[in-house]
Amino acid sequence: MGTQGRQNGGGERPLAGHHDVLICGASFAGLAAARELAGSGADVLVVDRYRIGERPTSACGIPTDWLRALGLMEIELQRFGELVVHSAGGTTVLDLPYTFSTFDYDEMCELLWRNCDAAFETATVTGRGGEEDGEIAVETDRGTISAPLVVDALGWPRILAPDGGFQPLDAPLTRALEVHPPGTGQDLEVWVDRRYVPAGYGWCFPADDELRIGVCSYRPPSHVRAGTDLLAADLGREPVRYQGNWIPHELRPPAEAGVFFAGDSAGQCLPLTAEGIRTALYYGVAVGRELRAVVEGRRSRDQATAAYTRLHDSHQKGFRLLLFVQRLIPRIPPRLLAPLFRVYRTRWLVNLTFNAYLRLAPPGFVGEASADDQVRPGEQQGDAEQPLGTDRDFVKAE
Ligand SMILES: Cc1cc2nc3c(=O)[nH]c(=O)nc-3n(C[C@H](O)[C@H](O)[C@H](O)COP(=O)(O)OP(=O)(O)OC[C@H]3O[C@@H](n4cnc5c(N)ncnc54)[C@H](O)[C@@H]3O)c2cc1C
């Protein structure tokens, strides 16, 4: 990997000019892509509206093997081998075939960035300009930047889509809110309990000296503030340090009009669990590899687009199955949930499903040479659009 990237953020100097690669968004997907380009010799610019690691975007729970694969075990805070599932009728403990870990957002971003040799500027991306001679223009509040290779890793708003899409309340988006009170714990816990949310779940992840307690709703109009406060109160914790966002739960096209989309912008967050960090990393790595092949003259942009699209499509079935279960669970009468979880607890069933779930974005991919290796042909992707300029944060509104 290359040397640490340069952060020039915060300047008022207008931004303009041409780069080989422009990565919009410096969170999991964007930084994973930039990391793959380190040492390629390409002129890579990463932009984000905040400085790197400044604004946490999640509860930061991830399969431990992903931290290991990225060489980031030093940021692990706590590790969990079981998932404790609470529902109205009782509690079931699932013995998992692999562990999950918690970490701090700023530390992951900082370490990913340390392996990059790109430049960074703070700038708010406002939309997409035209394309001329293969150069795509991207509008920001500090001027127009252009590059032949552009990645939208801006999260769910999908700002660089060529046309406007849906607004949050009509869109396939999950709404999530969490609080971060001080405290300690041992268990990775979830609540499938309609007292907190009619369709969705609540969670409590301990991370060293704080707890991350939150609720997500698969139905965008359902507010989650009351459920989050109630869960925190039931756990005897103060609802402090709120953090919330929308999370996509349906795949969207991974490339459109020359722009590559990775992470939440491509809807690559897993339905049902709303786990989107490892998928953002996975597809960020995949995009970075494809772009590297282009700058090194091993592929054309079209070939890279086709290879990345095949990878995205190869996981469609798994994403659809999770979406099916996401829609099914809220329809099951609450009294049946606990018995069903007890049946599900059977070791072979937990192993089978959790291992298949991990394969949707396997940590081993980090060490593999080419995105093409992952392709399983013969599956088609769904289609969806995203809005321009909608506000991704709704904590205030909540
Ligand atoms: C409350 C909550 C808890 C969660 N907990 C977990 C969890 O424990 N585990 C898990 O796997 N997933 C979790 N998720 C989901 C996960 O956070 C996302 O799927 C993941 O962050 C997606 O990564 P990304 O890089 O695609 O996008 P993001 O992390 O959303 O990053 C987008 C980046 O783009 C920048 N940006 C946005 N708009 C602009 C703009 N106009 N101009 C410039 N920059 C811009 C942002 O500042 C940000 O840096 C959680 C989500 C929420 C809301």
The ligand as a MOL file (V3000), in Angstrom:
LIG
                    3D

  0  0  0     0  0            999 V3000
M  V30 BEGIN CTAB
M  V30 COUNTS 53 58 0 0 0
M  V30 BEGIN ATOM
M  V30 1 C -27.7580 4.4670 13.0570 0
M  V30 2 C -27.0770 3.5250 12.1070 0
M  V30 3 C -26.3710 2.4350 12.5920 0
M  V30 4 C -25.7460 1.5530 11.7090 0
M  V30 5 N -25.0330 0.5050 12.2330 0
M  V30 6 C -24.3780 -0.3250 11.3840 0
M  V30 7 C -23.5660 -1.3680 11.9150 0
M  V30 8 O -23.3850 -1.5070 13.1150 0
M  V30 9 N -22.9520 -2.2090 11.0280 0
M  V30 10 C -23.1030 -2.0570 9.6860 0
M  V30 11 O -22.5170 -2.8640 8.9230 0
M  V30 12 N -23.8520 -1.0650 9.1520 0
M  V30 13 C -24.4680 -0.1860 9.9660 0
M  V30 14 N -25.2060 0.8500 9.4540 0
M  V30 15 C -25.2440 1.0240 7.9850 0
M  V30 16 C -23.9180 1.6370 7.5210 0
M  V30 17 O -23.5880 2.7440 8.3380 0
M  V30 18 C -23.9680 2.1220 6.0710 0
M  V30 19 O -24.4870 1.0940 5.2610 0
M  V30 20 C -22.5500 2.5020 5.6320 0
M  V30 21 O -22.1030 3.6270 6.3600 0
M  V30 22 C -22.4870 2.7880 4.1300 0
M  V30 23 O -21.1930 3.2320 3.8170 0
M  V30 24 P -20.9530 4.1980 2.5790 0
M  V30 25 O -19.4850 4.4560 2.5290 0
M  V30 26 O -21.6200 3.6590 1.3690 0
M  V30 27 O -21.7650 5.5420 2.9100 0
M  V30 28 P -21.6850 6.5080 4.1580 0
M  V30 29 O -20.9940 5.8450 5.3020 0
M  V30 30 O -23.0680 7.0300 4.3630 0
M  V30 31 O -20.7360 7.6910 3.6760 0
M  V30 32 C -21.1220 8.6590 2.7550 0
M  V30 33 C -20.0520 9.7430 2.7820 0
M  V30 34 O -20.4190 10.7340 1.8170 0
M  V30 35 C -20.3410 12.0180 2.4150 0
M  V30 36 N -21.3240 12.8690 1.7510 0
M  V30 37 C -22.6640 12.7150 1.7230 0
M  V30 38 N -23.2350 13.6520 0.9800 0
M  V30 39 C -22.2280 14.4300 0.5210 0
M  V30 40 C -22.1580 15.5500 -0.3410 0
M  V30 41 N -23.2450 16.0960 -0.8800 0
M  V30 42 N -20.9470 16.0740 -0.6380 0
M  V30 43 C -19.8130 15.5490 -0.1120 0
M  V30 44 N -19.8200 14.4960 0.7100 0
M  V30 45 C -21.0060 13.9420 1.0230 0
M  V30 46 C -20.6270 11.8110 3.8890 0
M  V30 47 O -20.0640 12.8440 4.6750 0
M  V30 48 C -19.9560 10.4560 4.1330 0
M  V30 49 O -18.6050 10.5930 4.5100 0
M  V30 50 C -25.8370 1.7530 10.3150 0
M  V30 51 C -26.5320 2.8660 9.8150 0
M  V30 52 C -27.1380 3.7520 10.7090 0
M  V30 53 C -27.8660 4.9340 10.1530 0
M  V30 END ATOM
M  V30 BEGIN BOND
M  V30 1 1 1 2
M  V30 2 1 2 3
M  V30 3 2 2 52
M  V30 4 2 3 4
M  V30 5 1 4 5
M  V30 6 1 4 50
M  V30 7 2 5 6
M  V30 8 1 6 7
M  V30 9 1 6 13
M  V30 10 2 7 8
M  V30 11 1 7 9
M  V30 12 1 9 10
M  V30 13 2 10 11
M  V30 14 1 10 12
M  V30 15 2 12 13
M  V30 16 1 13 14
M  V30 17 1 14 15
M  V30 18 1 14 50
M  V30 19 1 15 16
M  V30 20 1 16 17
M  V30 21 1 16 18
M  V30 22 1 18 19
M  V30 23 1 18 20
M  V30 24 1 20 21
M  V30 25 1 20 22
M  V30 26 1 22 23
M  V30 27 1 23 24
M  V30 28 2 24 25
M  V30 29 1 24 26
M  V30 30 1 24 27
M  V30 31 1 27 28
M  V30 32 2 28 29
M  V30 33 1 28 30
M  V30 34 1 28 31
M  V30 35 1 31 32
M  V30 36 1 32 33
M  V30 37 1 33 34
M  V30 38 1 33 48
M  V30 39 1 34 35
M  V30 40 1 35 36
M  V30 41 1 35 46
M  V30 42 1 36 37
M  V30 43 1 36 45
M  V30 44 2 37 38
M  V30 45 1 38 39
M  V30 46 1 39 40
M  V30 47 2 39 45
M  V30 48 1 40 41
M  V30 49 2 40 42
M  V30 50 1 42 43
M  V30 51 2 43 44
M  V30 52 1 44 45
M  V30 53 1 46 47
M  V30 54 1 46 48
M  V30 55 1 48 49
M  V30 56 2 50 51
M  V30 57 1 51 52
M  V30 58 1 52 53
M  V30 END BOND
M  V30 END CTAB
M  END
